[in-house]
Structure formats: C-alpha cells, structure tokens
C-alpha cells in the first residue's frame, strides 16, 4: 500500500491532476479533486505511524 508522500502515491496524484485538468477543471480544483479521489481509495490511504496502525495492517 503506497503511503502519502511516496513516489508511487505522488505519481498517481499527478496523473489524477492531469486527467482532471484535461476535463476542464482549474489547476486549484484539480489539486483538490486528485487529493479527494486518492483519499477515497482504501489502498492509497496512509496507515499512520507504526504504533498507531491497526493490528494486521503490516
């Protein structure tokens, strides 16, 4: 699971921003849209510090 700030996460976010911009969304809104879309996807959500992770999520 890619963590926010990782290269894989950032690459996906940039791709989502570009797709949003190509559909007519402004730069500022494309940033927000990409962030929201990544937060909706369970696989892209951050797990937090190791001590705060739910059991079995390693």
C-alpha positions as CSV (number, residue, x, y, z in Angstrom):
1,X,0.0,0.0,0.0
2,X,1.7,3.3,-1.1
3,X,1.9,5.9,1.6
4,X,1.1,9.6,1.1
5,X,4.3,11.3,0.1
6,X,5.8,8.2,-1.5
7,X,6.9,8.2,-5.2
8,X,4.1,5.9,-6.2
9,X,1.5,8.0,-4.4
10,X,2.8,11.2,-5.9
11,X,2.9,9.7,-9.4
12,X,-0.7,8.6,-9.1
13,X,-1.7,12.0,-7.7
14,X,0.0,13.9,-10.6
15,X,-1.8,11.6,-13.1
16,X,-5.2,12.3,-11.5
17,X,-4.5,16.0,-11.5
18,X,-3.6,16.0,-15.2
19,X,-6.8,14.0,-16.0
20,X,-8.9,16.5,-14.1
21,X,-7.2,19.4,-15.9
22,X,-7.9,17.8,-19.2
23,X,-11.6,17.6,-18.4
24,X,-11.8,21.4,-17.8
25,X,-11.1,21.6,-14.1
26,X,-9.0,24.6,-12.9
27,X,-5.5,24.0,-11.6
28,X,-6.5,24.7,-8.0
29,X,-9.6,22.5,-8.2
30,X,-7.7,19.7,-9.9
31,X,-5.4,19.5,-6.9
32,X,-8.3,19.2,-4.6
33,X,-10.1,16.6,-6.8
34,X,-7.0,14.5,-7.0
35,X,-6.5,14.5,-3.3
36,X,-10.1,13.6,-2.6
37,X,-10.0,10.8,-5.1
38,X,-6.9,9.3,-3.5
39,X,-8.4,9.6,0.0
40,X,-11.5,7.7,-1.2
41,X,-9.4,4.7,-2.4
42,X,-8.6,2.4,0.5
43,X,-5.3,1.3,-1.0
44,X,-3.9,4.8,-1.1
45,X,-4.8,5.8,2.5
46,X,-2.0,6.4,4.9
47,X,-1.7,4.0,7.8
48,X,-0.1,6.4,10.3
49,X,2.9,5.7,12.5
50,X,3.6,2.1,13.2
51,X,2.4,2.3,16.8
52,X,-1.0,3.6,15.7
53,X,-1.7,1.1,12.9
54,X,-4.5,-1.3,13.4
55,X,-3.4,-4.9,14.1
56,X,-2.7,-6.9,11.0
57,X,-2.2,-4.0,8.6
58,X,1.6,-4.5,8.2
